[in-house]
Amino acid sequence: MSTLAQKKGFGATLWDYLTTVDHKKIAILYLIAGGFFFLVGGLEAMVIRIQLAIPNNDFVSAGFYNEVLTMHGTTMIFLAAMPLVFAFMNAVMPLQIGARDVAFPFVNALGFWLFFFGGVFLNMSWFLGGAPDAGWTSYASLALESPTNGIDFYALGLQISGAGTLMGGINFLVTIINMRAPGMTYMRMPMFTWSTFVTSALILFAFPPLTVGLFLMIFDRMFGSNFFDASAGGNTIIWEHLFWIFGHPEVYILILPAFGIFSEIFAIFSRKRLFGYSSMVFATVLIGFLGFMVWAHHMFTTGLGPIANAIFAVATMAIGVPTGIKIFNWLFTMWGGSITFTTPMLYAIAFIPSFVMGGVTGIMVASAAADYQFHDTYFVVAHFHYVIVGGVVFAILAGTHLYWPKMFGTMLNEFLGKITFWLFLIGFHLTFFIQHFLGVWGMPRRIFTFLPDQGFETSNMVSTIGAFFMAVAVIVMLINVIMTSIKNERVGNDPWGDGRTLEWSIPSPPPFYNFKQLPLVRGLDAYWIEKMDGKKGMTPAEPLGDIHMPNSSFVPVVISFGLFVAAFGAVGIGDKEAYGIPVLVIGFLITFGSMFFRSVKDDHGFHIHKEDLMNDDDKGGKA
Amino acid sequence: MANHQPTSGNPRVDIEYRRKKNKEEMKHQVTSFSLMIFLTLIAFFAVGYGYSHWFIAPFIILLAVIQVIFQLYYFMHMSHKGHEAPSLFLYSGVTVGAITVLAFSTIIWW
């Protein structure tokens, strides 16, 4: 009865994905959309590196360079890293806690489509007069002066996709609090689920400041208010604070799921339970907590005064402690383990030194006095690429290899995977290690070119060569994905052989109801416990019965599309165009009309009957 | 959660206990309701009497906070069991908001 086995036309498959509320299919949508934006952001990175390869280069103009640089940062953070992380959360977290779906499947779909239309809207700016050009932080004093509509697209696009992310976060929280399988206590949850939980809490608290900041920016740019305009009594620093109150938790929103993925990988491929599980949980929660106390370390040179700078510097350094706990726990997990060097494990092992280097430079820039030297130089660029690429991107690539069989039912090629790994690792260090020195030698960040004979030529060329290594690595990975999909060799429940958590106890990909009978969880690493007791699968916690499932719905796409239209109207109003208000109204009518439709139309879902579930017992669909 | 009326003939439901519980509950609600009305009167009085603005504004905000707490705990049942997660998130949100206000009022505006 596998839905995948049925032959379906392209149109039917497309419609299936447009209307799906299944967390596994939404995960695939996040993976595709996030992967696409990752390629776009990567392309922008290549433009940056080509422009900076030689002094006085004129590959792109200064204005276009600013747009590319801004869109590289914005795309990579909001439209690539976050959705890719969300892809794994959606694909794996409900399976890890033994749930049949997330708590609000409809809202889950809505969250994805809001993110997608927000991202598309942001990128429409390329074709409609010019992309945003004030940096991904879009500091108000720059942003308010930007002549094109780019910043408008930035503020509106992020507002829409941010709403989607917030919905996703709330959904995950409710799912983890309410839908754990019998026996799955908080302290038995897999580390990835824990990091999803803390990340979702961070999303819940961090996105409202961004929403506020973006609304103020929208009002200032499009509707004539003066929140950030100092000449009219506003204060440009407010944007910086609002942005970083969101922005600093945001980087933990990215890195915590990465930590979660690596925790799973270290345990699986060392064939040991995670060392110091409870201290890992503690460290994750503590990082999440401290993440809200440190935002002003991005603004040391703004002139906050020595007391504020000192407080934020000390708070920032304190985060090194829980992070250090985690690093040691991963090392001790490997210690004495029976390690297999699969592709995900290679990424995990390379992650430790790479990320620690980013952490060490983090302590350096956290020292407020020293930061006056480092601020706005390539040293900072090197630092955050070391933590984001060395942490988040490594985790995303590792997670892609680790969870590909669970999501698609077929294994990515290990040989090509290792080629990707080595090319990417070498390229990454080649690109960014030298940038520490460039920064200390005095190369400012966000400049579109540099002069010859300042000692920057060789280093910039090295950096550009490294970027090409990473580009080739990603191309090899794409080839790998295409080859694997064409071959399509099916795999069983536990393709890595050493799966420890619930997701590996069910078929790959899981049936659309996930668990025929909810599993009984007897401890941490539930599936591993059953394996060690000589059992083939999980013990069911309930008799076989009817399963209640939600119906598919096209409404999330329509709701999101309405906001997409309304955003064009808002840009028009900012330009004093006649079409502005009608388009805005039409957009909101579409959105609220479809929400109204959803509210009045009763949709009780459907049941999979017990008899239908009994038929395919022989196909290994047992919980 | 604990407020479900005894339904059907389930013999395991201790009606006496439920009744006692409900009675206590009612007492708490009436007490907090009268307190809330009293606090509202004080607020009106404070404004009407014409104290300094520097006293009235914080004082009314304080009263409002107390009222919100009454509302949450006695009328929205946060005092009952099973509300640990909502209270955790409520208080975390309040903390984040308070830090933001603190930062804005100390290092941006003054």
Interface residues (C-beta under 8 A of the other chain):
Chain A: L173 I177 A201 L204 F205 P209 N235 I237 I238 H241 I245 F292 M293 A296 L304 G305 A308
Chain B: A85 F89 S92 G93 T95 V96 I99 T100 A103 F104 T106 I107 I108 W109
